[in-house]
Amino acid sequence: MSDSLSPDEANGVADAVAFITSAASTLIAQQWGVRPPVVHKALSTPEAVAVTTTRYLLALGAGKSPAEAAGHVGRSLLADANQRAA
């Protein structure tokens, strides 16, 4: 078994991370009363995308379905944002 992702799997991960980032941006913006593009820009930096991707892959590796993994990572992003705002 290979440790690398096929091109189709890599695209699926990138799509999932983009969805997670977009959804989390909207929810965080609503909670904080700011515009979603401001939050999306912060969550779209290379470092933030790397963290989100890593969390997503770890959740998949832990046996979660893609939907469960996305939900888990999204909730983590919201919790992190709330903790930083407190």
N, C-alpha and C positions, 0 to 999 in steps of 0.2 A: 504494500500500500504506500502511495506517495504522500509526502507531507505538503505538496504544493496543490493549489487549486487549479482546476481546468479553467480555460478562458470563460466558459459559460458560468461556472461557479463563482469566479471572481467578479463577473458582471452582476450576478445576483447579489453578492455581498455589497458591492458598491451601490446598487439600487436600494437595498435594504437600509444601508447607512444614510443615504440621501433622504429616504422616507422618514427615518427616525429623526434626523436633524431637522427636517421641515416641520414635522409634527411637534417635536419638543420646542422648537422656536416659537411656534404659534401659542402653545400652552404657557410657556414662560412669559412671553410678551403680554398675554392676557392677565396673568397673575400680577405682573409688575406694572402694568399700564404703560408699556412702551410699544413702539412699532415693531412688528415681527421681523422686518429686514435688519434691524439693528441687532437683534438677538441671533438671527440666522447668520449674519456676518461673523459674529463671535464664535458660533458653533461650527463654522465652515473653515476655520484656519486649518492648515495642515496638521498641527499638533492635536487639535480637537477632533478632527476626522480620524486620526490615528488611534486616539483613545477610544472613540466610539466604535471603530472597526474592531479593535482588540476586545472590547467588552462583548460585542456581538459574537465574535468567533469563539470566545470563551464560553458564552452561554450556549452556543450550538454544541461545543465540545462537551458540555456538561449534560447533554442529552435533551435540551429543550428544542421544541419545534421552531422553525423560523419565526412564526408569529409570537410564540412565547418568548423567544430571545429578543425580538424587537420590543415587545412590551416591557420586558425586564430592563433593557438598556434605556428605554425612554423614561421609565420610572426612576432609574438611577440618575439620569441627567436632571430631571425635575428636582429630585432630592438634593443633589449637589448644588443646584442653583438656589434653592431655598435656604440651604445651610450657609451659603456664601452671603446671601442677602441679610441673614439674621445678625 
